[in-house]
Amino acid sequence: MVALLCPVRGCGAPLSRDDRDDRALVCPRGHRFDRARSGYHNLLQPQERRSRRPGDSAAALAARRRLFDRGHGDWLVPHLLAAFDALRLPPGAAVLDVGCGEGFYLGALARERRIDAHGLDISAPAVDLAARRYPHATWIVGNADRTLPYAAGSFDLALALTSRVNPGELRRVLAPAATTVHAATTAHAAAASRHAAGGFLLLAVPAADDLVELRTAVLGEGRLRDRLQPALASLAARFELVRHVTVRTRLRLDADAARDLLAATYRGVRHRERGRADGLLEPAAPVAAGDMGAVTETAHIDVTASRDLATLRPLGVPR
């Protein structure tokens, strides 16, 4: 069972529903966290934010939601489902998506598989979008770089899909492996079986050629960048690699989708680079001047979308 912990510095006591108002979470010391109207709880503390509005901007979130609504994220979902199925987790497995954004991938996983879905992101507007669209999951505003507000061993699987993580905290909240089973009761046997393999981490990072065409045309650089090895190196003290696969597809983007992809992916895109995108994707000219039958077509750009998917397990877990 997933247990939330009070995030107030020096506390860390378990949170539970307030007896007088089940929309609020309270700890034994009296710290209280009200549920937002859309259904999430904000556990982010002032010392855990570096700006007044941490996380993705409203413009980036809106752009990403439009991309997903047009189907440009669907290609990755079957690969995530295959990676999930390979773990053979029990029905109702507890899954945490750290850096969940507006919830698309966790929502897709929860729609296709029976899981206890939990999402956490530092951006309150992102979590608000997630809670409104996917109300059956549990959504929390918090900082995944710092302390995760969950009890040790709460989760069977953590997702880190192009998000920053704290390796020590991820290791702490993943279920420990059960090396010895003493099943005095049915409940104990079920719990032992559930954690027999321990928890897993499913990591996704952009592969070397991800968006290489767009980066070349708009940002002026198209070099191949290996993001997986640095990510694995940052986790190596606490996790070991179980399997890795690179998946890719080709996306055909019109001008609006290309601009949305830039806004959703690159926070630092400058006015000059937006101008390059506009110039690259201007509508094509009519076939012949004065030909009223000719239909002007909107330009498109074909781009590579690719991800390195890595499944990891905590060090010391029996094979």
Number of C-alpha atoms within 10 A of each C-alpha: 11 17 14 21 21 25 21 17 8 7 13 16 18 18 23 17 15 15 10 7 10 12 16 17 23 21 21 12 12 10 14 18 18 18 15 13 11 15 20 25 24 20 23 20 13 10 9 15 16 9 9 7 13 15 20 20 16 14 13 20 21 18 22 24 22 17 20 14 12 11 10 19 16 15 16 16 16 13 17 20 14 10 18 17 11 10 14 10 20 14 11 14 19 22 25 27 24 28 27 29 28 28 26 21 20 26 21 16 18 19 12 11 14 13 19 19 21 23 27 30 27 26 26 23 20 25 29 24 19 26 25 15 15 21 13 15 20 18 26 27 24 27 25 24 18 14 15 23 26 21 19 19 20 20 30 27 26 23 24 22 23 16 17 13 21 16 18 16 17 29 23 18 22 27 22 22 19 16 12 8 12 8 13 8 9 9 10 13 13 13 15 19 16 20 21 19 21 23 28 26 26 21 21 24 20 21 22 19 19 22 22 20 18 21 16 12 15 20 19 12 12 17 11 12 12 14 16 19 9 10 15 16 11 13 20 15 12 16 23 18 15 14 12 16 12 15 15 17 12 14 16 12 19 17 19 15 19 23 17 21 20 23 20 21 15 11 12 9 13 10 9 11 16 16 12 14 20 16 12 17 19 14 15 12 13 14 12 9 8 8 9 9 9 12 11 11 11 12 14 19 16 14 19 16 22 22 24 21 23 20 22 23 23 26 13 11 16 12 6
